[in-house]
């Protein structure tokens, strides 16, 4: 089967089309243009722009085109065909991996800038209690539900599935949440708790996942998989300590540098910030530190060691730089979503998707009530924690790779991957609408301009 774009088989036509289709810079420009269009169109329907970026990624990506074309993979007829697997191809999607890495780093840095000690003195205890409580409650609820269902259906690996999916369920995607907060300029008690919470949530999720993956594989009885308690906790603890330590050092250095050059123009300040954050991201990759925790620490140290009015100047200039990166990041998120996984997840996937929402909402509600948080936090915080993407996908990929190395157990990893990827489609599209709606009901939309009146 072929897609006919031309009635001729002219070699020049083929060369021209192929040159555009395989040119990274041209495709990057096209991707940004398409994302802007998607954001504008979806905004007219009163949805967050981020949803439009993700949906546009799905529309032009290899997954949807693979379904539509049903195996067709060529442009032009005859001998002059060109391999085709989407308006933006799989090869291009993988080529832009660096954009995702940079975006995640700047998301962490942006969250860090919001974590001022003066604010945390008021909400620090609440954030710590709510974060830990809702994460553990979600893990127990999802893990327990998965375990019971598989036990009833006589699956011999019920506990392994329950432990790993329960741990993955704790993760919340900070990127779309930060995008919604910035897009709608939210301000108020829910936002104050939400931003530090999503960062700490992933730290807890990473540690819990590392432990549960080790325990889950040990339960399979695979030779050589038994690990000591010290070995199980060593890697995640090392990752967190390295992230905090290196991030603090870079943050202190950056703080001193920007103070020296604070009379320079914004372009000079922006270059210094970009250099520091990129240096932190790269260093973190080399030493296997957290992709989000290390740059977040840079932001935390910076925001707490400089004057507040100066901080606003730094934030404004950084936002201008990161805008196209974040837009591309969400477009890539849509490109990566595999729609073919949706029909195969079955009841187990539905349990994961629905029970995780129940866990996040009810866990946040009861823990917020226990620490006497403001009424809007109690009522709406849980609904803002529904999005799930990058960290959860990375966990699923890690689990898939781990089980693929175990003879006879590869299907466990494949099933976990299918469930998490399908859940991501739901959480990233529907979840963002729910986040915006919750912040609107809390009275925090555009409150940064008008003042919060909750």
HELIX and SHEET records of a PDB file:
HELIX    1   1 UNK A   11  UNK A   21  1                                  11    
HELIX    2   2 UNK A   24  UNK A   44  1                                  21    
HELIX    3   3 UNK A   49  UNK A   60  1                                  12    
HELIX    4   4 UNK A   62  UNK A   69  1                                   8    
HELIX    5   5 UNK A   78  UNK A   80  5                                   3    
HELIX    6   6 UNK A   90  UNK A   95  1                                   6    
HELIX    7   7 UNK A   97  UNK A  113  1                                  17    
HELIX    8   8 UNK A  117  UNK A  152  1                                  36    
HELIX    9   9 UNK A  158  UNK A  169  1                                  12    
HELIX   10  10 UNK A  174  UNK A  183  1                                  10    
HELIX   11  11 UNK A  189  UNK A  219  1                                  31    
HELIX   12  12 UNK A  229  UNK A  260  1                                  32    
HELIX   13  13 UNK A  266  UNK A  287  1                                  22    
HELIX   14  14 UNK A  293  UNK A  303  1                                  11    
HELIX   15  15 UNK A  308  UNK A  336  1                                  29    
HELIX   16  16 UNK A  339  UNK A  344  5                                   6    
HELIX   17  17 UNK A  346  UNK A  370  1                                  25    
HELIX   18  18 UNK A  375  UNK A  380  1                                   6    
HELIX   19  19 UNK A  381  UNK A  385  5                                   5    
HELIX   20  20 UNK A  390  UNK A  404  1                                  15    
HELIX   21  21 UNK A  410  UNK A  441  1                                  32    
HELIX   22  22 UNK A  447  UNK A  450  1                                   4    
SHEET    1   A 2 UNK A  74  UNK A  75  0                                        
SHEET    2   A 2 UNK A  82  UNK A  83 -1                                        
END                                                                             
